[in-house]
């Protein structure tokens, strides 16, 4: 039996978002580790393979589920300033992750600045998205 919030959003969906964030992080670490051993980018080839594809698809699923969850939490209420700030910040960090991840996937030589940005933005995306969901669910359980 699923526990529902007052607004009808399954609490389990929030748990799924957390698990998907974890899988995305672990697949990113795995991908980074494998790149240290065999990086095709210095030869002008983009990242390919199952590990890269899994990382991208899980990250996409996380973004979609987080967006749908935030949207369903918003349904029926008006955002206050702090909630709107959290949602916009979470969206911008997801966008930063997509852009920096895309730049890392190109067939270009390794760019340490973008890799560092992608790693730092990963942590910030988890923090900001968690905060946005917390602010939206506060007082509704």
N, C-alpha and C positions, 0 to 999 in steps of 0.2 A: 504494500500500500504506500503510495507516494504522499509525502507531506506537502501541502500546498500553502503558499502564502495567502494573505487575504486578497491579494490582487489576482490570484489564480496562477502564479508562476511556480512551477515545481522547484522545490528547494534542491532536488537532485540535479537540476540543470546547472545550478551554480557549482555543485560538486564536480560535475562533468567538465565545466570550464577550467576548474583548478587542475583536474587530472590531465586535460589536454594541454594546458600550459606546461605541466611537468613533462609530458611526452615530447612536446616541441623543444623544450630546453634540453632534454636528454638526447634527442635525435640531432640537435644542433651541436652538442658536445661531441657526439659520435662522428658527425660529419667533419667537424673541425679536426678531430684526431686523425681521421683518415686522410684529410688533405695534407697534413704534415708529412705523411708517408708517400702520397702519390697525387700531387696537385697538377691537373691538366691545364690550368690557366696560363702558366708561363709559355706554353706552346700554342696559345691562341685558341684553345678549346674551352667551351663553357662547361660548367658542372653538369654532369649527367649521372645517371645511375639511380638505383632504387633508394639509397639512403638520402640523396638530395630530394627525390620526389616525395618520399614519405615525410620528410621535414616540411616541405612546402605545403603538402596537402593537409597535414595535421595543423599547421599554422593557419591555413585558410579556414579549416573547420572551426578552430578556436575563435577566430575573428567573427565568423558568421554566427556561431552559437552565442557568443558574448553580445553581439549586436542585437540579435533577436531577443535575448534575455533582457537587455537594457530597454529595448523598445517595449516589451511586454510589462516591465516594471513601470514604465512611463505612462502606459495606457490608463486613462481615467483620472490622472492627476496632472497638475501643472508643475513643471520643474521650477524649483527655487534656484537662486543664483549659484549656490554651492553645488547643487546637483547638475546643473547645466555645465558648470566649469569642469566637474569630474567627467562627464560624458564627452565633452569636446576634447579634453586632455587625453582621455583614453583613445578616442578616434585618431587624434594626431599622432600618438605614439604607435598605434597599429600601422598608420600610414608610413611613419618613419621606418618601421621594421620592414615593411614591404619594399620600400625604395632602397634601403641599405642592403637588404638581402638580395634584391635584383642586381644591384651593382656588384655584389660579391660573386654572383653566379655567372657574370659575363666572362667571356674568354679573354680577360685582361690579366696582366701580372698581378700578383698579390698586393693588395692595398691595405697596409696595417692600420691606417687611420679609419677607414670605413669598417674594418673588422672590429676595431675597438669601439666605434660608435654603435655597431650592431650588438655587441655584447652588453654594453652599458644600457642601451635602449631596451634590450630584452628584460633586464631587471626592472627598469623604470616602467615598462609596459605592464608587467605583472602587478607592480605596486599600485600604479594609477588606476588600472582596470578594477583591481580588488577594492580600492578605495571608492571608486564610482559605484560599484555594485553595493558596497556597504552603505553608502550614503543613501542610495535609492531604496534599500530594504530596511533601513533603520526604523524601528517602531512598527513594523508590519508583520512580525512573526507571531 
